[in-house]
Amino acid sequence: MSSRRERKKQETRNKIFTSAMKLFQEGGYDATTIDMIAEHADVARGTVFLHFPSKEAILAHWGQDSLAEITERREEWDLSELSAEEKVMRLFKIALTANQESFDLVKIWVKSTLANPTAMIHERQSPVALRNLMADILETEQEKGRLKQEIDPIIAGDMLENIYLHAMQDWVLSEGNWPVEEILTTKIHYLFNGLNQ
């Protein structure tokens, strides 16, 4: 059970995060300053930095929350009877649904990470990075003898993560008018089946 102090700290962190995301949506990421976030959250500027060292870290936190939700819903995509390809696509569909519901925030995240690569570095350092989930799936399938043993799960997981992130970028840059699920499915199928005859 968390102490009163820990709960208060988490409440403050949530308030800062919520304020930042609201301001990012209303005025844009670039136009939002740390001072504006502090004022909106009714905390001191230093308190913002205590919880988030930068605006990029706030965006990374949003990405981590999304990944945490996917991890919590593991029973929906990590079913033993599914192939690795099917598991990956189920996981991606859960993420896509969440992203469609938060399209404005996804736009901010994608455009900010394109403009500020350090935001992506924060995201990729997350302990539940998407590539780690992918590597987990692949390693389990190797143990079951359903994938080649010579495949490095971390490298292959990184490839799957890159396919997903690139699809998100294309989807956002097209203002949502891009068949993201269809193209993701095709790319994942190509990866799992290879290009050789």
Secondary structure, DSSP 8 states (H G I E B T S, - for coil): ---HHHHHHHHHHHHHHHHHHHHHHHH-TTT--HHHHHHHHTS-HHHHHHH-SSHHHHHHHHHHHHHHHHHHTHHHH--TTS-HHHHHHHHHHHHHHHHHHTHHHHHHHHHHHHH-HHHHHHHHTSTT-HHHHHHHHHHHHHHTTSS-TTS-HHHHHHHHHHHHHHHHHHHHHTTT-S-HHHHHHHHHHHHHH-S--
